[in-house]
Amino acid sequence: MEFFSQIVNFTYEFRDAPLFNIWVGPIPFVVLFHAETVEKVLSNPVHLDKAFAYKFLHPWLGTGLLTSTGKKWRQRRKILTPTFHFSILTDFLQVMNEQAEILVEKLEKKAGKGSFNCFSDITLCALDIICETAMGRKIYAQSDSESEYVKCVYRMSDIVSHRQRTPWFWPDFIYYFFGEGKKHDKTLKILHSFTYKVIKERSENLSYIESDSDSENFKKKRQAFLDMLLKTTDEDGNKLTHQDIQEEVDTFMFEGHDTTAASMNWALHLIGSHPEVQRKVQQELQEVFDGFNVPKGANAIIITYTLHRDPRYFPEPEEFRPERFFPENSVGRPPYAYVPFSAGLRNCIGQRFALMEEKVVLASILRNFNVEACQKREEIRPVGELILRPEQGIWIKLEKREPLAP
């Protein structure tokens, strides 16, 4: 938490500067937090590679869409974009609604009984949604939060985040001898074994997953993201290997399991799901940052937490003013002043999925309960790990709503 807080404090201290530089161990990072400077990096197709810290995700995610570079990234993006088309995403609505109903049933037991931390309930619901839509496999996280796979998803995020922020553990020898190397590999084995098994099973039974047009009792089968990947071919007509598919399924699980914790524009504006966006500068940036030169090879960190609080474009940003996002109130606001899902060519491919998921879950909650926040805004202190989490959770009170008269 302290690392992220320090960076945010520096952005406020140097608010009038176009950027500043920090060192994490032996690696320098250029910190950007203004729409004008952020645009110089995110809008330029040259700067597509992720920064140094992403290398620690490679053992888990391989070089899938999130972590790949160059030609491989371009090919994967082209192949995967159609699988996130809106018409396909609507097929996932049934899963989202089913899991939202389970969440509501859990919350009903807590309604009228005082304040409670809802963060775990929401994230477990999101994990159930992601797992079923990604792999077609129910893991029942909401009813069994102590399952081995559920615990490993969260444990792995913590392990990677901790290593990213402790430079003395960057060398593998030191990490495995003195650090969490063995714990890292044990957790990783469980995660990879689970996804490998699911991919193998779905591949072997693909003929049963597809629609049987010859059947008298024809019924369209619900497809998962994995099913679409198993049928996908590249530009040369070759199918993706199981390793390719595992990279993308693991990436989808990693990217998606906490998205619902952020709710719509206001919360995405203030908190969002990720503490920063990182890029590697592939071409020297000369005289574009008010006289500062950024050398080729530098690691750029974009602090969206501060970017979204720029008083020039978001007056009194901490105030609840959803009308600030109305089209007429967004006129003149730079497009890179609000980037909750990054921006440019490498923006988040799953942002439509995330927003749809949030709408479904929030609508289900608000239809059934009156919600009262039990924390002041300043008490929800964000912890910047792989995703942005509230330090003490999110405490609310619920009261059951009376059903509307017919």
C-alpha positions in Angstrom: 0.0 0.0 0.0 2.8 2.4 0.9 4.5 2.1 -2.5 1.3 3.1 -4.3 0.5 5.9 -1.8 4.0 7.3 -2.2 3.7 7.5 -6.0 0.3 9.2 -5.7 1.7 11.7 -3.2 4.5 12.5 -5.6 2.0 13.2 -8.4 0.3 15.7 -6.2 3.6 17.2 -5.1 4.8 17.6 -8.8 1.3 18.4 -10.2 2.7 21.3 -12.2 5.5 19.3 -13.7 4.8 17.3 -16.9 6.4 14.2 -15.4 8.9 12.9 -12.9 11.3 10.0 -12.6 11.6 7.3 -9.9 13.9 4.4 -9.5 12.6 0.9 -8.4 15.8 -0.9 -7.7 18.1 -0.5 -10.7 15.2 0.3 -13.1 14.1 3.9 -13.8 10.4 4.7 -14.4 9.0 7.9 -15.9 5.7 8.7 -14.2 3.0 10.4 -16.3 -0.3 11.7 -15.0 -1.5 14.5 -17.3 -3.8 13.9 -20.3 -1.4 15.7 -22.7 1.6 13.5 -21.8 -0.4 10.3 -21.5 -1.6 10.8 -25.0 2.0 11.0 -26.3 2.5 7.4 -25.2 -0.8 5.6 -25.5 -1.8 7.1 -28.9 1.6 6.2 -30.5 1.5 2.7 -32.1 5.3 2.5 -31.6 4.9 2.3 -27.8 2.9 -1.0 -27.6 5.2 -3.1 -25.5 4.5 -3.5 -21.8 7.0 -2.3 -19.2 9.6 -4.3 -17.3 7.3 -5.3 -14.4 5.1 -7.4 -16.6 7.9 -10.0 -17.0 6.9 -11.4 -13.7 3.6 -12.3 -15.1 5.1 -14.5 -17.8 5.3 -17.7 -15.8 1.6 -17.5 -15.1 0.2 -15.9 -18.3 2.9 -16.8 -20.8 3.0 -14.3 -23.6 -0.7 -14.0 -24.3 -2.6 -10.9 -25.3 -1.7 -9.0 -22.1 2.0 -9.6 -22.1 3.0 -10.4 -25.7 4.8 -7.9 -27.9 5.3 -7.1 -31.6 4.0 -9.5 -34.3 2.6 -12.0 -31.8 0.5 -9.3 -30.0 -0.8 -8.0 -33.3 -1.8 -11.5 -34.5 -3.4 -12.4 -31.2 -5.4 -9.1 -31.1 -6.7 -9.6 -34.6 -7.7 -13.2 -33.8 -9.3 -12.5 -30.5 -11.2 -9.2 -31.3 -14.1 -11.0 -32.9 -14.7 -13.1 -29.8 -15.5 -9.9 -27.9 -18.1 -8.7 -30.3 -21.2 -7.3 -28.6 -23.4 -9.9 -30.3 -21.3 -12.7 -28.7 -21.1 -11.1 -25.3 -24.9 -11.1 -25.0 -24.7 -14.9 -24.9 -22.9 -14.4 -21.5 -25.8 -12.5 -20.0 -27.4 -15.7 -18.8 -24.3 -16.6 -16.8 -24.1 -13.1 -15.3 -27.8 -13.1 -14.3 -27.5 -16.6 -12.7 -24.5 -15.6 -10.7 -26.0 -12.3 -9.7 -29.1 -14.1 -8.4 -26.8 -16.3 -6.2 -25.2 -13.1 -4.9 -28.6 -11.6 -4.1 -29.5 -14.7 -2.1 -26.3 -14.4 -0.1 -26.9 -10.7 0.5 -30.5 -11.3 1.7 -29.1 -13.1 4.7 -27.2 -10.0 5.7 -29.9 -7.4 4.9 -31.2 -5.6 8.0 -28.4 -6.9 10.2 -26.1 -3.9 10.3 -22.9 -3.1 8.4 -20.7 -5.7 6.7 -17.8 -5.9 4.2 -19.3 -6.7 0.8 -16.0 -6.7 -1.1 -15.4 -10.5 -0.9 -19.0 -11.3 -1.9 -18.7 -9.1 -5.0 -15.3 -10.5 -6.1 -16.4 -14.1 -5.6 -19.4 -13.4 -7.8 -17.1 -11.9 -10.4 -14.8 -15.0 -10.2 -17.7 -17.3 -10.8 -18.8 -15.3 -13.8 -15.3 -15.1 -15.3 -14.6 -18.8 -14.8 -17.9 -20.0 -16.4 -17.8 -17.5 -19.3 -14.1 -18.1 -19.9 -13.9 -21.9 -19.5 -17.5 -23.1 -19.4 -16.7 -24.6 -16.0 -18.5 -23.8 -12.7 -16.2 -23.4 -9.7 -18.9 -22.4 -7.2 -16.7 -19.7 -5.7 -19.7 -18.0 -4.0 -20.6 -21.2 -2.1 -17.1 -22.5 -1.6 -14.7 -19.6 -1.2 -12.2 -22.0 0.4 -11.7 -24.1 -2.7 -8.1 -24.7 -3.7 -8.5 -23.0 -7.1 -10.2 -19.9 -5.8 -7.6 -19.4 -3.1 -4.8 -19.9 -5.7 -6.1 -17.2 -8.0 -5.9 -14.6 -5.2 -2.6 -16.0 -3.8 -0.9 -15.8 -7.2 -1.9 -12.2 -7.6 -0.4 -11.3 -4.2 2.8 -13.3 -4.9 3.5 -11.6 -8.3 2.6 -8.1 -6.9 5.0 -8.6 -4.0 7.9 -9.6 -6.2 7.3 -6.7 -8.6 7.8 -4.3 -5.6 10.9 -6.0 -4.0 13.8 -5.6 -6.4 16.1 -7.8 -4.3 13.9 -10.7 -5.3 14.0 -10.0 -9.0 17.0 -12.4 -9.7 15.6 -15.9 -9.9 18.4 -17.4 -7.8 17.7 -15.1 -4.8 14.0 -15.4 -5.2 14.0 -19.2 -5.1 16.6 -19.4 -2.3 15.4 -16.7 0.0 12.0 -15.6 -1.3 8.6 -17.1 -2.3 9.9 -19.0 -5.3 8.7 -22.4 -4.1 5.3 -21.0 -3.1 5.1 -19.3 -6.5 5.7 -22.5 -8.4 3.4 -24.6 -6.2 0.5 -22.1 -6.7 1.2 -21.9 -10.4 1.1 -25.6 -10.8 -2.4 -25.7 -9.3 -3.6 -22.9 -11.6 -2.1 -24.3 -14.8 -3.2 -27.9 -14.0 -6.8 -26.7 -13.7 -6.9 -24.8 -16.9 -5.0 -27.5 -18.8 -7.5 -30.1 -17.7 -10.5 -28.0 -18.7 -9.0 -27.2 -22.1 -8.2 -30.9 -22.7 -11.7 -31.9 -21.7 -13.4 -29.2 -23.8 -11.3 -30.1 -26.8 -12.0 -33.8 -26.6 -15.8 -33.1 -26.3 -16.0 -30.3 -28.8 -18.5 -32.2 -30.9 -20.9 -32.3 -28.0 -20.5 -28.6 -27.3 -21.3 -27.4 -30.8 -25.0 -27.2 -31.9 -26.4 -30.4 -33.3 -28.5 -29.2 -36.2 -29.6 -32.7 -37.0 -31.2 -33.3 -33.6 -34.9 -33.2 -33.2 -34.5 -31.5 -29.9 -32.2 -28.8 -31.4 -31.0 -26.4 -28.7 -28.2 -24.0 -29.0 -25.4 -24.8 -26.5 -24.0 -22.1 -24.4 -20.5 -21.4 -25.6 -17.6 -20.3 -23.4 -14.6 -18.1 -24.5 -12.6 -21.3 -24.5 -14.9 -23.0 -27.0 -14.5 -20.1 -29.4 -10.7 -20.3 -29.1 -10.7 -24.0 -29.8 -12.4 -23.2 -33.2 -10.3 -20.1 -34.0 -7.7 -20.2 -36.7 -4.9 -17.8 -37.5 -4.2 -16.0 -40.8 -2.7 -19.2 -42.3 -5.7 -21.3 -41.3 -3.9 -23.0 -38.4 -5.7 -23.6 -35.2 -4.3 -22.3 -31.9 -2.3 -24.8 -29.9 -3.4 -25.8 -26.5 -0.5 -23.7 -25.1 -1.8 -20.6 -27.0 -5.3 -21.2 -25.7 -4.0 -21.6 -22.1 -2.2 -18.3 -22.3 -5.4 -16.5 -23.3 -7.7 -18.3 -20.8 -5.3 -17.7 -18.0 -5.1 -14.0 -19.1 -8.8 -13.7 -19.2 -9.1 -15.1 -15.6 -6.4 -12.8 -14.4 -7.9 -9.7 -16.0 -11.5 -10.4 -15.1 -11.8 -11.7 -11.6 -12.0 -8.4 -9.9 -13.6 -6.0 -12.4 -17.0 -6.0 -10.8 -15.6 -4.4 -7.7 -15.5 -1.1 -9.6 -19.0 0.2 -10.4 -19.7 2.2 -13.6 -18.3 5.6 -14.6 -18.1 7.3 -11.2 -16.2 4.5 -9.5 -14.1 3.8 -12.6 -13.3 7.5 -12.6 -12.3 7.6 -8.9 -10.8 4.1 -8.3 -10.9 1.9 -11.3 -9.6 -1.7 -11.3 -5.9 -1.1 -12.0 -3.5 1.3 -10.3 -1.6 2.2 -13.4 -0.9 1.5 -17.0 2.7 0.7 -18.0 4.5 0.9 -21.3 8.1 0.6 -22.6 9.1 3.6 -24.6 10.4 2.2 -28.0 11.4 5.5 -29.5 13.1 8.5 -27.9 10.6 11.2 -27.1 12.3 14.6 -27.7 10.9 17.9 -26.7 7.4 16.7 -26.3 7.1 17.1 -22.5 7.9 20.8 -22.1 11.6 20.4 -22.7 12.1 16.9 -21.1 13.5 14.1 -23.2 12.4 10.6 -22.5 15.0 8.1 -23.9 14.3 4.9 -25.8 13.9 1.9 -23.5 12.5 3.9 -20.6 9.6 2.4 -18.6 6.6 4.7 -18.5 4.0 4.4 -15.7 0.6 6.2 -16.2 -1.1 6.8 -12.9 -4.7 6.8 -13.8 -5.7 7.4 -10.2 -4.2 10.9 -10.4 -5.0 11.4 -14.1 -8.7 11.1 -13.4 -8.5 13.7 -10.7 -7.1 16.5 -12.8 -9.1 19.5 -11.6 -8.9 21.1 -15.1 -11.2 18.5 -16.5 -12.9 17.1 -13.3 -13.6 20.0 -11.0 -14.0 18.7 -7.4 -13.3 15.1 -8.6 -14.2 13.4 -5.3 -17.8 14.7 -5.5 -20.4 12.3 -6.8 -21.4 14.0 -10.0 -22.4 11.4 -12.6 -23.7 14.2 -14.9 -20.0 15.2 -15.6 -20.0 12.2 -18.0 -23.1 13.4 -20.0 -22.1 14.0 -23.6 -22.8 17.7 -23.3 -20.6 18.0 -20.3 -17.8 16.1 -21.9 -17.3 18.5 -24.8 -13.7 19.8 -24.8 -12.4 17.2 -22.4 -9.3 15.5 -23.9 -9.9 11.8 -24.8 -6.9 10.7 -22.7 -8.2 12.5 -19.5 -10.3 9.4 -18.7 -8.8 6.0 -19.5 -10.1 3.4 -17.1 -9.5 0.6 -19.6 -6.3 2.2 -21.1 -6.5 3.7 -24.6 -5.1 3.5 -28.0 -4.4 0.3 -29.9 -3.6 -1.6 -26.8 -6.8 -0.7 -24.8 -8.5 -3.4 -22.8 -10.2 -5.9 -25.2 -12.6 -6.9 -22.5 -14.0 -3.6 -21.5 -17.5 -4.2 -22.9 -17.6 -7.5 -21.0 -16.6 -5.7 -17.8 -19.2 -3.0 -18.2 -21.9 -5.5 -19.0 -21.0 -7.5 -16.0 -21.0 -4.5 -13.7 -24.4 -3.4 -15.0 -26.0 -6.8 -14.5 -24.7 -7.3 -11.0 -25.4 -3.7 -9.8 -28.9 -3.8 -11.3 -29.6 -7.1 -9.5 -28.5 -5.6 -6.2 -30.3 -2.3 -6.5 -33.6 -4.0 -7.5 -33.6 -5.9 -4.3 -32.0 -3.7 -1.7 -31.6 -0.1 -0.5 -27.9 0.4 0.0 -26.2 2.6 2.5 -22.4 3.3 2.5 -20.8 3.0 6.0 -17.5 4.6 5.1 -16.5 8.1 4.2 -14.7 8.4 0.9 -11.3 9.1 2.6 -11.7 5.8 4.6 -11.6 3.7 1.4 -7.9 3.7 1.0 -6.8 2.0 -2.2 -4.0 -0.6 -2.1 -2.1 -0.7 -5.4 -1.3 -4.3 -6.2 -1.9 -6.0 -9.5 -5.4 -4.6 -9.2 -6.6 -1.8 -7.0 -8.2 -3.0 -3.8 -9.7 -1.1 -0.8 -7.5 -1.5 2.2 -10.3 -2.2 4.7 -12.9 -3.5 2.2 -16.2 -1.8 1.4 -18.6 -1.6 4.2 -22.3 -1.2 3.6 -25.8 -1.7 5.1 -28.6 -3.3 3.2 -32.3 -3.1 3.6 -34.6 -5.4 1.6 -36.8 -3.4 -0.8 -40.5 -4.0 -1.0 -41.5 -5.5 -4.4 -43.1 -3.0 -6.8 -46.8 -3.2 -7.1 -48.0 -4.9 -10.4 
